[in-house]
Amino acid sequence: MRKLTAGAVLATDRELAREQWFEMETGLAEYLAHGHVAAVLDTYGINCVLDVGAHRGEFGLRLRDAGYRGHIVSFEPVPEAFSHLERTAAGDPAWTAHPYALGREGAEMPMNVVVDTLSSMLPATSFGARRHPRLRDPTTVQVPVRRLDAILDEVIAPVSEPRLYLKLDTQGYDLEVFAGLGERVVDFIGVQSEVALLQLYEGMPRMPDALAVYEAAGLEITGLFPVSRDVRTGRVLEFDCVMVRSGERGRDGP
């Protein structure tokens, strides 16, 4: 058992932790990431989270569980997932859901749909198909795509004096969604994006390229948390990257 700080200790079985380090680290990283995001939302007074690639609403439910009571705007274009998302959000007056994707251009586009959370606008790489066999045979579905700057005022209209946070989880398409913000990027205090070291999808930007775009937009990293690893080698495949706007100060900031 190790004391981390006042009110927090870490208890582990050392032998079991060595044997199951992968599972232990995955669970710990997920716990830390959720706590970090909740702290960022609170510190910066965020009152509206745009959840892009919401799937069935898992991220929104975690926000509520962490104590966030501001507005959530979720986007999910896959019909089956959206039906679940819509039911999840229906009982929450501060949660709205929209059945379309976001991107660089408004259009109708084909989406590669698979079971669970790996559906993407992009086709799988050979590495991605080896790692996730279900990516080999997706169902193609036409989905509507919107630019975020074209709909932003509409979707945040219920929020008085919005302080915005953008969460991106689009399986390789995050920078395309981000490009659709145009000049409205300055309206966002925080951004969360999955950044990749190994590409699961064709055309998926790697972490250095993605970070260069976010940093050029005035965002600075507050936390990086491993999302997935190659079990055989231990290499991280993707990080969850949490960022805030340069120059913003939290409630307890200088």
Short mmCIF file of the C-alpha atoms (twelve columns), coordinates in Angstrom:
data_MODEL
# 
_entry.id   MODEL 
# 
loop_
_atom_site.group_PDB 
_atom_site.id 
_atom_site.type_symbol 
_atom_site.label_atom_id 
_atom_site.label_alt_id 
_atom_site.label_comp_id 
_atom_site.label_asym_id 
_atom_site.label_seq_id 
_atom_site.Cartn_x 
_atom_site.Cartn_y 
_atom_site.Cartn_z 
_atom_site.pdbx_PDB_model_num 
ATOM 1   C CA . MET A 1   0.000   0.000   0.000   1 
ATOM 2   C CA . ARG A 2   1.338   3.428   -0.961  1 
ATOM 3   C CA . LYS A 3   0.051   6.824   0.121   1 
ATOM 4   C CA . LEU A 4   -0.382  9.064   -2.908  1 
ATOM 5   C CA . THR A 5   -1.720  12.213  -1.272  1 
ATOM 6   C CA . ALA A 6   -4.100  13.217  1.489   1 
ATOM 7   C CA . GLY A 7   -7.137  10.945  1.253   1 
ATOM 8   C CA . ALA A 8   -5.693  8.659   -1.448  1 
ATOM 9   C CA . VAL A 9   -3.760  5.399   -1.210  1 
ATOM 10  C CA . LEU A 10  -2.866  2.759   -3.807  1 
ATOM 11  C CA . ALA A 11  -3.206  -0.835  -2.640  1 
ATOM 12  C CA . THR A 12  -1.693  -3.593  -4.810  1 
ATOM 13  C CA . ASP A 13  -0.598  -7.202  -4.568  1 
ATOM 14  C CA . ARG A 14  2.978   -6.884  -5.868  1 
ATOM 15  C CA . GLU A 15  3.247   -10.405 -7.249  1 
ATOM 16  C CA . LEU A 16  -0.159  -10.275 -8.904  1 
ATOM 17  C CA . ALA A 17  0.555   -6.763  -10.213 1 
ATOM 18  C CA . ARG A 18  3.722   -8.026  -11.933 1 
ATOM 19  C CA . GLU A 19  1.829   -10.903 -13.523 1 
ATOM 20  C CA . GLN A 20  -1.129  -8.761  -14.619 1 
ATOM 21  C CA . TRP A 21  0.605   -5.414  -15.152 1 
ATOM 22  C CA . PHE A 22  -1.237  -4.816  -18.440 1 
ATOM 23  C CA . GLU A 23  -4.718  -5.139  -16.948 1 
ATOM 24  C CA . MET A 24  -3.724  -3.184  -13.839 1 
ATOM 25  C CA . GLU A 25  -2.216  -0.320  -15.806 1 
ATOM 26  C CA . THR A 26  -5.180  -0.186  -18.214 1 
ATOM 27  C CA . GLY A 27  -7.646  0.101   -15.352 1 
ATOM 28  C CA . LEU A 28  -5.533  2.678   -13.536 1 
ATOM 29  C CA . ALA A 29  -5.066  4.803   -16.678 1 
ATOM 30  C CA . GLU A 30  -8.828  4.779   -17.326 1 
ATOM 31  C CA . TYR A 31  -9.531  5.810   -13.737 1 
ATOM 32  C CA . LEU A 32  -6.943  8.597   -13.855 1 
ATOM 33  C CA . ALA A 33  -8.168  9.886   -17.217 1 
ATOM 34  C CA . HIS A 34  -11.773 10.186  -16.017 1 
ATOM 35  C CA . GLY A 35  -10.681 11.965  -12.860 1 
ATOM 36  C CA . HIS A 36  -8.422  14.297  -14.817 1 
ATOM 37  C CA . VAL A 37  -11.162 15.302  -17.260 1 
ATOM 38  C CA . ALA A 38  -13.601 15.924  -14.403 1 
ATOM 39  C CA . ALA A 39  -11.013 18.122  -12.685 1 
ATOM 40  C CA . VAL A 40  -10.354 20.102  -15.882 1 
ATOM 41  C CA . LEU A 41  -14.073 20.720  -16.415 1 
ATOM 42  C CA . ASP A 42  -14.422 21.944  -12.849 1 
ATOM 43  C CA . THR A 43  -11.216 24.001  -12.791 1 
ATOM 44  C CA . TYR A 44  -12.067 25.876  -15.980 1 
ATOM 45  C CA . GLY A 45  -15.768 26.259  -15.281 1 
ATOM 46  C CA . ILE A 46  -16.819 24.255  -18.358 1 
ATOM 47  C CA . ASN A 47  -20.614 24.234  -18.717 1 
ATOM 48  C CA . CYS A 48  -21.015 22.607  -22.151 1 
ATOM 49  C CA . VAL A 49  -19.271 19.457  -23.433 1 
ATOM 50  C CA . LEU A 50  -19.538 18.485  -27.111 1 
ATOM 51  C CA . ASP A 51  -19.149 14.703  -27.279 1 
ATOM 52  C CA . VAL A 52  -18.253 13.732  -30.863 1 
ATOM 53  C CA . GLY A 53  -18.339 10.017  -31.602 1 
ATOM 54  C CA . ALA A 54  -20.574 9.422   -28.601 1 
ATOM 55  C CA . HIS A 55  -21.505 5.807   -29.439 1 
ATOM 56  C CA . ARG A 56  -24.147 4.833   -26.855 1 
ATOM 57  C CA . GLY A 57  -23.418 7.690   -24.454 1 
ATOM 58  C CA . GLU A 58  -20.708 6.044   -22.363 1 
ATOM 59  C CA . PHE A 59  -18.616 9.219   -22.048 1 
ATOM 60  C CA . GLY A 60  -21.611 11.311  -21.038 1 
ATOM 61  C CA . LEU A 61  -22.577 8.797   -18.357 1 
ATOM 62  C CA . ARG A 62  -19.038 8.880   -16.973 1 
ATOM 63  C CA . LEU A 63  -19.215 12.681  -16.833 1 
ATOM 64  C CA . ARG A 64  -22.441 12.495  -14.852 1 
ATOM 65  C CA . ASP A 65  -20.958 9.861   -12.555 1 
ATOM 66  C CA . ALA A 66  -17.982 12.183  -11.932 1 
ATOM 67  C CA . GLY A 67  -20.319 14.982  -10.871 1 
ATOM 68  C CA . TYR A 68  -20.481 17.117  -14.027 1 
ATOM 69  C CA . ARG A 69  -23.905 18.773  -14.232 1 
ATOM 70  C CA . GLY A 70  -23.440 21.052  -17.235 1 
ATOM 71  C CA . HIS A 71  -24.866 20.537  -20.717 1 
ATOM 72  C CA . ILE A 72  -23.781 17.638  -22.948 1 
ATOM 73  C CA . VAL A 73  -24.200 17.729  -26.733 1 
ATOM 74  C CA . SER A 74  -23.578 14.281  -28.263 1 
ATOM 75  C CA . PHE A 75  -23.074 13.338  -31.916 1 
ATOM 76  C CA . GLU A 76  -23.345 9.759   -33.198 1 
ATOM 77  C CA . PRO A 77  -24.056 8.868   -36.860 1 
ATOM 78  C CA . VAL A 78  -24.382 5.061   -36.617 1 
ATOM 79  C CA . PRO A 79  -28.144 4.390   -36.433 1 
ATOM 80  C CA . GLU A 80  -28.001 1.450   -34.010 1 
ATOM 81  C CA . ALA A 81  -25.685 3.282   -31.607 1 
ATOM 82  C CA . PHE A 82  -27.675 6.505   -31.910 1 
ATOM 83  C CA . SER A 83  -30.899 4.786   -30.879 1 
ATOM 84  C CA . HIS A 84  -29.231 3.752   -27.610 1 
ATOM 85  C CA . LEU A 85  -27.683 7.206   -27.178 1 
ATOM 86  C CA . GLU A 86  -31.049 8.880   -27.706 1 
ATOM 87  C CA . ARG A 87  -32.663 6.737   -25.002 1 
ATOM 88  C CA . THR A 88  -29.770 7.409   -22.623 1 
ATOM 89  C CA . ALA A 89  -30.004 11.171  -23.094 1 
ATOM 90  C CA . ALA A 90  -33.807 11.317  -23.043 1 
ATOM 91  C CA . GLY A 91  -34.049 11.289  -19.260 1 
ATOM 92  C CA . ASP A 92  -31.531 14.099  -18.833 1 
ATOM 93  C CA . PRO A 93  -32.804 17.623  -19.584 1 
ATOM 94  C CA . ALA A 94  -29.247 18.908  -19.996 1 
ATOM 95  C CA . TRP A 95  -28.224 16.314  -22.602 1 
ATOM 96  C CA . THR A 96  -29.040 16.577  -26.323 1 
ATOM 97  C CA . ALA A 97  -28.148 14.077  -29.047 1 
ATOM 98  C CA . HIS A 98  -27.737 14.491  -32.823 1 
ATOM 99  C CA . PRO A 99  -27.694 11.662  -35.414 1 
ATOM 100 C CA . TYR A 100 -24.889 12.804  -37.683 1 
ATOM 101 C CA . ALA A 101 -21.139 12.872  -38.034 1 
ATOM 102 C CA . LEU A 102 -18.915 15.937  -38.052 1 
ATOM 103 C CA . GLY A 103 -16.138 16.681  -40.511 1 
ATOM 104 C CA . ARG A 104 -14.305 19.132  -42.719 1 
ATOM 105 C CA . GLU A 105 -17.179 19.421  -45.212 1 
ATOM 106 C CA . GLY A 106 -20.933 19.034  -45.069 1 
ATOM 107 C CA . ALA A 107 -21.901 15.999  -47.166 1 
ATOM 108 C CA . GLU A 108 -23.298 12.476  -47.237 1 
ATOM 109 C CA . MET A 109 -20.426 10.033  -46.743 1 
ATOM 110 C CA . PRO A 110 -19.955 6.267   -46.411 1 
ATOM 111 C CA . MET A 111 -19.093 5.009   -42.927 1 
ATOM 112 C CA . ASN A 112 -17.528 1.633   -42.150 1 
ATOM 113 C CA . VAL A 113 -19.722 0.208   -39.408 1 
ATOM 114 C CA . VAL A 114 -18.628 -2.671  -37.164 1 
ATOM 115 C CA . VAL A 115 -19.758 -4.067  -33.826 1 
ATOM 116 C CA . ASP A 116 -18.789 -2.043  -30.748 1 
ATOM 117 C CA . THR A 117 -16.882 1.261   -30.854 1 
ATOM 118 C CA . LEU A 118 -14.548 0.899   -33.870 1 
ATOM 119 C CA . SER A 119 -16.780 2.223   -36.684 1 
ATOM 120 C CA . SER A 120 -14.936 4.822   -38.766 1 
ATOM 121 C CA . MET A 121 -15.115 6.990   -41.853 1 
ATOM 122 C CA . LEU A 122 -11.724 5.499   -42.728 1 
ATOM 123 C CA . PRO A 123 -10.891 1.951   -43.904 1 
ATOM 124 C CA . ALA A 124 -8.723  -0.205  -41.666 1 
ATOM 125 C CA . THR A 125 -4.993  -0.609  -42.249 1 
ATOM 126 C CA . SER A 126 -3.566  -4.109  -42.499 1 
ATOM 127 C CA . PHE A 127 -2.307  -3.666  -38.924 1 
ATOM 128 C CA . GLY A 128 -5.746  -2.549  -37.748 1 
ATOM 129 C CA . ALA A 129 -7.431  -5.520  -39.411 1 
ATOM 130 C CA . ARG A 130 -4.965  -7.938  -37.788 1 
ATOM 131 C CA . ARG A 131 -5.489  -6.416  -34.364 1 
ATOM 132 C CA . HIS A 132 -9.285  -6.163  -34.678 1 
ATOM 133 C CA . PRO A 133 -10.577 -8.859  -37.060 1 
ATOM 134 C CA . ARG A 134 -14.074 -7.309  -37.130 1 
ATOM 135 C CA . LEU A 135 -12.586 -4.394  -39.094 1 
ATOM 136 C CA . ARG A 136 -12.027 -6.739  -42.048 1 
ATOM 137 C CA . ASP A 137 -15.675 -6.929  -43.048 1 
ATOM 138 C CA . PRO A 138 -17.523 -3.714  -42.164 1 
ATOM 139 C CA . THR A 139 -21.016 -2.767  -43.278 1 
ATOM 140 C CA . THR A 140 -21.048 0.458   -45.303 1 
ATOM 141 C CA . VAL A 141 -23.714 2.982   -44.287 1 
ATOM 142 C CA . GLN A 142 -24.278 6.449   -45.758 1 
ATOM 143 C CA . VAL A 143 -24.319 9.051   -42.988 1 
ATOM 144 C CA . PRO A 144 -24.863 12.817  -42.936 1 
ATOM 145 C CA . VAL A 145 -21.804 14.932  -42.114 1 
ATOM 146 C CA . ARG A 146 -21.890 18.523  -40.846 1 
ATOM 147 C CA . ARG A 147 -19.246 21.159  -40.259 1 
ATOM 148 C CA . LEU A 148 -19.183 22.059  -36.573 1 
ATOM 149 C CA . ASP A 149 -18.864 25.798  -37.187 1 
ATOM 150 C CA . ALA A 150 -22.085 25.684  -39.241 1 
ATOM 151 C CA . ILE A 151 -24.155 24.191  -36.417 1 
ATOM 152 C CA . LEU A 152 -22.329 25.355  -33.293 1 
ATOM 153 C CA . ASP A 153 -24.608 28.248  -32.375 1 
ATOM 154 C CA . GLU A 154 -27.661 26.025  -32.823 1 
ATOM 155 C CA . VAL A 155 -26.471 23.129  -30.671 1 
ATOM 156 C CA . ILE A 156 -25.202 25.298  -27.801 1 
ATOM 157 C CA . ALA A 157 -28.227 27.631  -27.841 1 
ATOM 158 C CA . PRO A 158 -29.668 26.172  -24.582 1 
ATOM 159 C CA . VAL A 159 -26.504 27.176  -22.682 1 
ATOM 160 C CA . SER A 160 -26.186 30.628  -21.162 1 
ATOM 161 C CA . GLU A 161 -22.650 32.058  -21.447 1 
ATOM 162 C CA . PRO A 162 -21.172 28.797  -22.773 1 
ATOM 163 C CA . ARG A 163 -17.699 27.673  -21.757 1 
ATOM 164 C CA . LEU A 164 -16.958 24.891  -24.211 1 
ATOM 165 C CA . TYR A 165 -15.068 21.585  -24.157 1 
ATOM 166 C CA . LEU A 166 -14.708 19.365  -27.245 1 
ATOM 167 C CA . LYS A 167 -14.276 15.613  -26.807 1 
ATOM 168 C CA . LEU A 168 -13.274 13.720  -29.973 1 
ATOM 169 C CA . ASP A 169 -13.392 9.930   -30.375 1 
ATOM 170 C CA . THR A 170 -13.922 9.292   -34.081 1 
ATOM 171 C CA . GLN A 171 -11.521 6.446   -34.887 1 
ATOM 172 C CA . GLY A 172 -8.940  8.350   -36.905 1 
ATOM 173 C CA . TYR A 173 -11.161 11.229  -38.006 1 
ATOM 174 C CA . ASP A 174 -10.521 13.665  -35.138 1 
ATOM 175 C CA . LEU A 175 -8.524  16.198  -37.164 1 
ATOM 176 C CA . GLU A 176 -11.229 16.291  -39.835 1 
ATOM 177 C CA . VAL A 177 -13.797 17.164  -37.182 1 
ATOM 178 C CA . PHE A 178 -11.423 19.746  -35.718 1 
ATOM 179 C CA . ALA A 179 -10.908 21.331  -39.153 1 
ATOM 180 C CA . GLY A 180 -14.682 21.829  -39.349 1 
ATOM 181 C CA . LEU A 181 -14.464 24.291  -36.463 1 
ATOM 182 C CA . GLY A 182 -12.731 26.869  -38.638 1 
ATOM 183 C CA . GLU A 183 -12.285 30.140  -36.756 1 
ATOM 184 C CA . ARG A 184 -14.677 28.978  -34.019 1 
ATOM 185 C CA . VAL A 185 -11.847 26.944  -32.506 1 
ATOM 186 C CA . VAL A 186 -11.063 29.950  -30.294 1 
ATOM 187 C CA . ASP A 187 -14.449 29.470  -28.588 1 
ATOM 188 C CA . PHE A 188 -13.246 26.226  -26.989 1 
ATOM 189 C CA . ILE A 189 -11.417 26.226  -23.669 1 
ATOM 190 C CA . GLY A 190 -10.562 22.530  -23.748 1 
ATOM 191 C CA . VAL A 191 -10.203 19.695  -26.261 1 
ATOM 192 C CA . GLN A 192 -9.819  15.947  -25.760 1 
ATOM 193 C CA . SER A 193 -8.625  13.780  -28.639 1 
ATOM 194 C CA . GLU A 194 -7.287  10.282  -29.220 1 
ATOM 195 C CA . VAL A 195 -3.807  10.566  -30.763 1 
ATOM 196 C CA . ALA A 196 -2.224  7.528   -32.406 1 
ATOM 197 C CA . LEU A 197 1.292   6.133   -32.499 1 
ATOM 198 C CA . LEU A 198 0.316   3.158   -34.667 1 
ATOM 199 C CA . GLN A 199 -2.356  3.553   -37.330 1 
ATOM 200 C CA . LEU A 200 -5.464  1.392   -37.154 1 
ATOM 201 C CA . TYR A 201 -7.069  3.239   -40.107 1 
ATOM 202 C CA . GLU A 202 -5.826  4.452   -43.486 1 
ATOM 203 C CA . GLY A 203 -4.978  8.143   -43.421 1 
ATOM 204 C CA . MET A 204 -5.182  8.351   -39.637 1 
ATOM 205 C CA . PRO A 205 -2.712  11.049  -38.518 1 
ATOM 206 C CA . ARG A 206 0.028   9.984   -36.140 1 
ATOM 207 C CA . MET A 207 0.507   11.624  -32.776 1 
ATOM 208 C CA . PRO A 208 3.240   14.142  -33.795 1 
ATOM 209 C CA . ASP A 209 1.128   15.442  -36.691 1 
ATOM 210 C CA . ALA A 210 -2.030  15.682  -34.587 1 
ATOM 211 C CA . LEU A 211 -0.277  17.488  -31.748 1 
ATOM 212 C CA . ALA A 212 1.244   19.980  -34.189 1 
ATOM 213 C CA . VAL A 213 -2.274  20.916  -35.389 1 
ATOM 214 C CA . TYR A 214 -3.640  21.277  -31.868 1 
ATOM 215 C CA . GLU A 215 -0.648  23.302  -30.666 1 
ATOM 216 C CA . ALA A 216 -0.900  25.596  -33.696 1 
ATOM 217 C CA . ALA A 217 -4.509  26.243  -32.649 1 
ATOM 218 C CA . GLY A 218 -3.320  27.467  -29.246 1 
ATOM 219 C CA . LEU A 219 -3.905  24.313  -27.173 1 
ATOM 220 C CA . GLU A 220 -1.561  22.926  -24.532 1 
ATOM 221 C CA . ILE A 221 -1.505  19.424  -23.038 1 
ATOM 222 C CA . THR A 222 -2.692  18.816  -19.481 1 
ATOM 223 C CA . GLY A 223 -2.643  15.023  -19.604 1 
ATOM 224 C CA . LEU A 224 -1.814  11.964  -21.755 1 
ATOM 225 C CA . PHE A 225 -3.362  8.599   -20.877 1 
ATOM 226 C CA . PRO A 226 -2.799  5.267   -22.696 1 
ATOM 227 C CA . VAL A 227 -5.992  4.050   -24.360 1 
ATOM 228 C CA . SER A 228 -4.735  0.846   -25.977 1 
ATOM 229 C CA . ARG A 229 -1.538  -1.197  -26.238 1 
ATOM 230 C CA . ASP A 230 -0.100  -4.039  -28.262 1 
ATOM 231 C CA . VAL A 231 -0.164  -6.814  -25.657 1 
ATOM 232 C CA . ARG A 232 2.762   -8.691  -27.217 1 
ATOM 233 C CA . THR A 233 5.178   -5.758  -27.258 1 
ATOM 234 C CA . GLY A 234 3.750   -3.366  -24.669 1 
ATOM 235 C CA . ARG A 235 3.780   -0.511  -27.206 1 
ATOM 236 C CA . VAL A 236 1.106   2.140   -26.762 1 
ATOM 237 C CA . LEU A 237 -1.178  2.394   -29.805 1 
ATOM 238 C CA . GLU A 238 -3.182  5.482   -28.788 1 
ATOM 239 C CA . PHE A 239 -3.230  8.086   -26.047 1 
ATOM 240 C CA . ASP A 240 -6.184  10.096  -24.804 1 
ATOM 241 C CA . CYS A 241 -4.841  13.652  -24.963 1 
ATOM 242 C CA . VAL A 242 -6.478  16.372  -22.836 1 
ATOM 243 C CA . MET A 243 -5.668  19.991  -23.716 1 
ATOM 244 C CA . VAL A 244 -6.647  23.497  -22.653 1 
ATOM 245 C CA . ARG A 245 -6.314  26.838  -24.418 1 
ATOM 246 C CA . SER A 246 -3.092  28.712  -23.847 1 
ATOM 247 C CA . GLY A 247 -3.660  31.740  -21.662 1 
ATOM 248 C CA . GLU A 248 -6.757  30.364  -19.941 1 
ATOM 249 C CA . ARG A 249 -6.568  30.333  -16.158 1 
ATOM 250 C CA . GLY A 250 -8.467  27.998  -13.910 1 
ATOM 251 C CA . ARG A 251 -10.434 29.132  -10.910 1 
ATOM 252 C CA . ASP A 252 -7.383  28.639  -8.669  1 
ATOM 253 C CA . GLY A 253 -4.886  29.761  -11.301 1 
ATOM 254 C CA . PRO A 254 -2.517  32.727  -10.940 1 
# 
